[in-house]
Amino acid sequence: MLSGIPEYVLRIVILYLPAMVANAIPLICRRYVFRNPHPIDFKKNFYDGRRLFGDNKSIEGFIAGIIAGTLIGLVYGSYVRSQLSEWVFYGFSSGVGAMCGDLINSFIKRRIGMKPGQPFIPLDQISFVIGASVLIKVTRADLAINQELSLVDFLVGLLLAGTLHPLTNYIAYLVGIKETPL
């Protein structure tokens, strides 16, 4: 039984890697690629007078995240070969879902008066997994690659993201990509 656990965790990492990479790429791009990104909310306020998402959510970052997730799917599909288009679709769905989950997180943070970049535990760590999982299930992208995501898979994905996200944020802080360690 114990020998099956590492393989299972690896499977979950593989299935959520497009979302994880999609979630990380906007931060890296903002730091090194896009010097003056365009806010995805066009600096518009919601009816409560607060910004929809804030300056940290950009059109460029959103698109870069989707491209990154799609490219991970392309790499997987190139390796599997028999399911190239299915894996590309899976990566795309995962990337779009991750970006939408992150936007919803930002929207909620603005509604409760939190500033961009202010930690919102645990939603900051898992919102992208929730968004990716919802879109993967709605589009049936998991079935296209013959890897149906179960409720247990989703919960393990949340646990992994909740564990890995703070670690990767701290590393990003140490190397100067992120301004805060959380």
C-alpha positions in Angstrom: 0.0 0.0 0.0 2.8 2.4 0.9 4.5 2.0 -2.4 1.3 3.2 -4.1 1.2 6.5 -2.3 4.2 8.1 -4.0 2.8 7.2 -7.4 -0.6 8.5 -6.5 0.9 11.8 -5.3 2.9 12.1 -8.5 -0.2 11.5 -10.5 -1.9 14.4 -8.7 1.1 16.7 -9.2 1.1 15.8 -12.9 -2.6 16.5 -13.2 -2.4 19.9 -11.3 1.0 21.0 -12.7 -0.6 23.0 -15.6 -2.7 24.9 -13.0 0.3 25.4 -10.7 2.5 26.7 -13.5 -0.4 28.9 -14.8 -0.7 30.4 -11.3 3.0 31.1 -11.0 3.8 32.5 -14.4 1.9 35.9 -14.1 4.1 36.8 -11.1 7.3 35.9 -12.9 6.2 37.7 -16.1 5.2 40.9 -14.1 8.7 40.9 -12.6 10.8 40.1 -15.7 8.7 40.5 -18.9 5.8 43.0 -18.6 7.0 46.4 -17.3 3.7 48.2 -17.5 1.0 45.5 -17.5 -2.6 46.5 -18.2 -5.0 45.8 -15.3 -7.6 43.2 -16.3 -10.3 45.3 -14.6 -9.3 48.4 -16.6 -9.1 50.2 -13.2 -12.9 50.0 -12.9 -14.6 49.8 -9.6 -17.5 47.6 -8.5 -20.7 49.1 -7.2 -19.2 49.1 -3.7 -16.6 51.6 -4.9 -13.7 49.2 -4.7 -11.6 47.9 -7.6 -12.9 44.7 -9.2 -9.5 42.9 -9.0 -6.7 45.5 -8.5 -3.5 46.3 -10.3 -1.8 43.0 -9.6 -4.2 41.2 -12.0 -3.3 42.0 -15.5 -4.4 41.1 -19.0 -0.9 40.0 -19.8 -0.6 37.8 -16.7 -4.0 36.2 -17.4 -3.0 35.4 -21.0 0.5 34.2 -19.9 -1.0 31.9 -17.3 -3.3 30.3 -19.9 -0.4 29.9 -22.3 1.7 28.3 -19.6 -1.0 25.8 -18.7 -1.5 25.0 -22.4 2.2 24.5 -22.9 2.4 22.1 -20.0 -0.4 20.2 -21.7 1.5 20.3 -25.0 4.6 18.9 -23.3 2.5 16.1 -21.7 0.8 15.4 -25.0 4.1 15.3 -26.9 5.3 12.7 -24.4 2.2 10.6 -24.6 1.8 11.3 -28.4 -1.5 9.4 -28.8 -3.4 12.1 -27.0 -1.7 15.4 -28.1 -4.8 17.4 -28.7 -6.5 16.1 -25.6 -3.6 17.0 -23.3 -3.4 20.5 -24.9 -7.1 20.9 -24.2 -6.5 19.7 -20.7 -3.7 22.2 -20.1 -5.7 25.0 -21.6 -8.8 24.2 -19.5 -6.5 23.9 -16.4 -4.8 27.2 -17.2 -8.1 29.1 -17.8 -9.6 27.6 -14.7 -6.6 28.5 -12.6 -6.6 32.1 -13.8 -10.3 32.4 -13.2 -10.0 30.9 -9.7 -7.3 33.5 -8.9 -9.4 36.3 -10.2 -12.4 35.2 -8.1 -10.0 35.2 -5.1 -8.9 38.8 -5.9 -12.5 39.8 -6.3 -13.4 38.4 -2.9 -10.4 40.1 -1.3 -11.4 43.5 -2.7 -15.0 43.0 -1.5 -13.8 42.5 2.1 -11.4 45.4 1.9 -8.1 43.5 1.6 -5.3 45.2 -0.3 -3.6 43.5 -3.3 -0.8 41.3 -2.1 -2.2 41.0 1.4 -2.3 37.3 2.4 -5.7 35.6 2.5 -5.1 32.2 3.9 -6.1 29.6 2.8 -7.9 31.0 -0.4 -4.6 32.4 -1.8 -3.1 29.0 -1.7 -6.0 27.0 -3.2 -8.2 29.3 -5.3 -6.4 28.3 -8.5 -6.8 24.6 -7.8 -10.5 25.1 -7.2 -10.9 27.1 -10.5 -8.9 24.6 -12.5 -10.8 21.6 -11.0 -14.2 23.2 -11.8 -13.3 24.0 -15.4 -11.6 20.6 -15.9 -14.8 18.9 -14.7 -17.2 21.2 -16.6 -15.3 20.7 -19.9 -14.7 17.0 -19.2 -11.0 17.6 -20.0 -10.1 14.9 -17.4 -12.1 12.3 -19.2 -10.5 13.3 -22.5 -7.1 12.3 -21.1 -8.6 9.2 -19.4 -7.7 10.6 -15.9 -11.0 11.3 -14.2 -10.5 13.6 -11.3 -12.3 12.3 -8.2 -13.3 14.1 -5.1 -10.3 12.5 -3.3 -8.0 13.6 -6.1 -9.4 17.2 -5.7 -8.9 17.1 -1.9 -5.3 15.8 -2.3 -4.7 18.6 -4.9 -5.9 21.2 -2.4 -3.7 19.7 0.3 -0.7 19.7 -2.1 -1.3 23.3 -3.2 -1.9 24.4 0.4 1.5 22.9 1.2 3.5 23.8 -1.8 2.2 27.3 -2.4 3.7 28.8 0.7 7.0 27.1 0.1 7.2 28.4 -3.5 6.1 31.9 -2.4 8.9 31.9 0.2 11.4 30.8 -2.5 10.1 33.5 -4.8 10.6 36.0 -2.0 14.1 34.9 -1.3 15.1 35.2 -5.0 13.4 38.6 -5.3 10.5 37.7 -7.5 7.9 38.4 -4.7 7.9 41.3 -2.3 6.4 39.4 0.6 7.1 35.8 1.8 3.4 34.8 1.9 
